[in-house]
Amino acid sequence: MTIKPCQAILTEMVEPAEVVAQTASEDPEVGLRGVASLRALVEAVEELQVRRARELEWSWQRIAALLGVSKQAVHQKYGTGERRPRRRLR
């Protein structure tokens, strides 16, 4: 039994605290990579929570109000019923 395939996956994972620290880097490449990773994380969490709210039969208006957007915007983004492709965390 070998653990190398699993190890490859684990080494690519980045801790959220590390990503936040990257955004304060003096190196713009590192900082911008951190910003992109945070953006991907926020989008993934938002999608997860919107889908959960819909499973609990929350209205689009209620979800939109909590996200600070219009109900049309949140429905357009998540209302198709299919999962959106996710950005990779960097």
ABEGO torsion letter per residue (X at the ends): XBAAAAAAAAAABBBAAAAAAAAABABAAAAAAAAAAAAAAAAAAAAAAAAAAAAAGBBAAAAAAAAGBBAAAAAAAAAAGBBBBBBBBX
